[in-house]
Amino acid sequence: MNKTELTEKLAKQTGMSKAASKRAIDAIFSTAPREGIIASAVAKGDRVQITGFGSFERRNRKQRTGRNPQTGESIVISAAKYPAFVAGKSLKERVRK
């Protein structure tokens, strides 16, 4: 399902107009600076927990040593921050059925 299909399903299920549904989806999921609620919270280091569905959070990856696959030379891979999603119990159970 893509964003357009999600917008249409939201509009149909809630009775909202497609334009209002698109604005709601953008307000929640957009990755543009200062737009998406989830992305903004996770970027600040906050955890967004939607009970039953799952949690979005920012995790830290430590600096580590890797290997250049072309030359075999050891390289240092910098520390990084990355987004993570952990599915909630209800979502896991629904998918397993």
C-alpha positions in Angstrom: 0.0 0.0 0.0 1.4 3.4 -0.9 0.6 6.9 0.5 -2.2 7.5 -2.1 -3.9 4.2 -1.2 -3.5 4.9 2.5 -5.1 8.4 2.0 -8.0 6.9 0.1 -8.6 4.2 2.7 -8.5 6.7 5.6 -10.9 9.0 3.8 -13.3 6.1 3.2 -13.1 4.6 6.7 -13.5 7.9 8.6 -15.7 9.9 6.2 -13.0 12.6 5.9 -12.3 14.2 2.6 -9.3 13.0 0.7 -7.6 16.3 1.1 -8.1 16.2 4.9 -6.9 12.6 5.0 -3.7 13.6 3.1 -3.1 16.5 5.6 -3.6 14.1 8.5 -1.2 11.5 7.1 1.4 14.2 6.3 1.1 15.6 9.8 1.9 12.2 11.3 4.4 10.6 8.8 6.2 13.4 6.9 10.0 13.4 7.2 10.3 17.1 6.2 11.8 19.3 8.9 9.2 20.6 11.4 6.3 18.8 9.7 5.9 15.1 10.7 5.0 14.5 14.3 6.8 11.1 14.5 9.9 12.1 12.7 10.3 15.3 14.7 10.0 13.5 18.0 12.3 10.7 17.1 14.9 13.2 15.7 14.9 14.9 19.1 15.5 11.6 20.8 12.0 11.1 22.1 10.2 7.7 21.9 6.8 7.6 20.2 4.7 4.7 21.6 1.4 3.7 20.0 0.0 1.1 22.3 -0.7 -2.2 20.5 0.9 -1.0 17.3 4.5 -0.3 18.2 7.2 2.2 19.2 9.4 4.5 17.1 12.7 5.5 18.7 16.2 6.7 17.9 19.1 4.4 18.6 22.8 5.0 18.6 25.3 2.8 16.8 28.9 2.9 18.2 32.0 3.6 16.1 33.4 0.3 14.8 36.1 -1.1 12.5 35.0 -2.4 9.1 36.7 -3.7 6.0 36.6 -2.1 2.5 35.3 -5.0 0.3 37.3 -3.8 -2.7 40.7 -3.4 -1.1 40.4 -5.5 2.1 41.7 -2.5 4.0 40.5 -1.8 7.5 38.4 1.3 7.9 36.8 3.1 10.8 33.0 3.4 10.5 31.7 6.5 12.4 29.2 6.4 15.2 25.6 7.0 13.9 22.1 7.6 15.1 19.3 5.7 13.3 15.6 5.3 13.6 14.1 2.0 14.9 10.6 0.6 15.0 9.5 -2.2 17.4 6.2 -3.8 16.6 3.7 -4.0 19.5 2.1 -7.2 20.8 -1.3 -6.7 19.0 0.4 -6.0 15.7 2.6 -9.0 16.0 -0.4 -11.2 16.8 -2.4 -9.8 13.9 0.4 -10.5 11.4 0.9 -14.0 12.7 -2.7 -15.1 12.0 
